[in-house]
Amino acid sequence: MKAIEKIGGLEHLAQLSEELKKTMADEEQLRAVSPMLTPYFAELRKNLGFLLGTAKSLQTHGVNRTKDIQGLLDQLSHIK
């Protein structure tokens, strides 16, 4: 859980996704640079979204399992 917390702050990836979104708003300028940029940026944003969603899901899962384990430890402490 500690390792996930250390890398869990994926704000820089969220910022990158937002910047890509802003850049994609001017599609004509991107196509002027290269016709491949628009689909490349779209795919990159999709993958970043998936990565961020997965990271948030892992964090939530870790928190929930930590609570479950703590509850079990509390129950065991009463048995002693």
N, C-alpha and C positions, 0 to 999 in steps of 0.2 A: 504494500500500500504506500509506503514511504517513497518508493521509486516512482510510482505513478504520480504521486503528489508533486515530486520534483519536476517531472516533465509535463504534468497536467496543465500547467499554465501555457496553453497553446495560443495565447493572444496574438502572437506574431503571425501565426497561420491564418487566424481570423482576419487580421488586418490585411494580409496579402490577398485573401479572397475578396475583401471589399475593394482593394485597389484594382484588382483584375476586373471586378464588376464595373467600376468607374471607367476603366480604360476601354472596356467592351462597349460602353455607351456610344462611343464615336467609332462605329464600325467602318465607316468610309476611310478614316485615317489609318486604321489597322490594315485594311485591304490595300491601301496605297503602299504601305511598307512591305507587306507580304500577304497574299491571299490565304496562307495557311495559319496566320496568327489568330483569326477569329475562332475557328474550330479548336485550335490548340488551347487557347485561353478558356474556352467553354469546357473542354475536357479537364483542364487543370482545376477549374473551379469546382467541377463535379467531384473530382477526386479529393480535393481539400475538404469539401463538405462531408464526404463520406468519412474521411480521417477524423475530422472534428467530432462528428456524431459518434463514431466508435470510441474515441477518447472519453467523451462525456459519459457514454454508456458504461465504459470500464470503471470510471471514477464512481459513478452511482452504484454499480455492482459492488465495488470494494467497500464503499461506505456501508451499504446494506449488510454485507457479510460480516463486517467488523461489528456492527450492532448485534447481529445474530450470535456471534462468538462471545461478545460481552455478556449477552443475556444468558448463554449457556454457562459461562464462568460464574456468573452470579448464582445460578441454580446450584452449581457444584459446590460453591462456598458454603451454602446452607446445609449440604449433606455432611460435610466434615464435622 
